Amino acid sequence: MGWRRWGILAGATVLAACTGGTDEQVVVRVNQTRVTAAEFRRRLDLERERVPAHLQVLMESADVQKKYAQDLIRREVLLQEAARRQIDSRPAVTDRVRQVREQLMLQTLLSEEIGEKVQVPEADVQAYYEGHPDEFSRDRLRAGHILVQTEGEAQQILERLKEKEGFEALARRHSLDKASGAKGGDLGTVERGKMVPEFEKAAYALKVGEVSAPVKTRFGYHLIRVTAREPRPAAPFPEVRENLRQRLAGERQQAAFEAFVDGLKQQATVEVREELRPVAAPGADAPPAVPLQPGTPPASGEAK
């Protein structure tokens, strides 16, 4: 085993000084630290949980247990030497211990208050699936759009479309998405899950040939036109059940988390002195540009 591994090894859990049990029950002793047979078994069981299932049976072999005992000894002599040098009192160590302790406290609290209490029954998953058929449709669309900066611009172009001006010509002249604009606004085939949510929701609500009202996304305002629709069977419930259950659980747990935190804040005395907050550099909080289709670089103007 390389020496670097000992700096991060968690498998051989920390040996606290064990004073219970008779000497006949002690399996490992390092100076004043003792590990009884029962404690050795407990630690071995914890180690077993960290290895793949098909290797867990090996933890019962005499050779593996002998090696594990030697690992415990090596780790303990290192820990005792670190303690002798008072490394545990150094700021880098105490800060990290505090962080780990706080994280474990938060994980335990939220597990008890949110994770264990907020569940999604199978009937709720089934009901959601049946009540939202469009969400599980595999229909594909061919769509185009005209992207502009403001809602006012979008409304003006929409009026011109109503006056029978051509969508393609207006897209070439006015769309900030120069890539699709050069093709008369055409985006090609639009599949579910491939577009930003606001755009996708509006597009799938349109009939063939229909143009949407202005749709706002982080890129600006879109006028969307559907030119073709390919109906396809919906995804069957067994195929989407687990992902849907996880999504519904996540949404409910997030809502429960927000309510729980809000309740705690209402009971607390909270003060924020804005004048003492560090000021971020200009633009540091700006969100990154996200393309309409994942994997496709934003066209010129989209990130503005």
Order of alpha helices (4+ residues) and beta strands (2+ residues): beta-beta-alpha-alpha-alpha-alpha-beta-alpha-alpha-alpha-beta-alpha-beta-beta-alpha
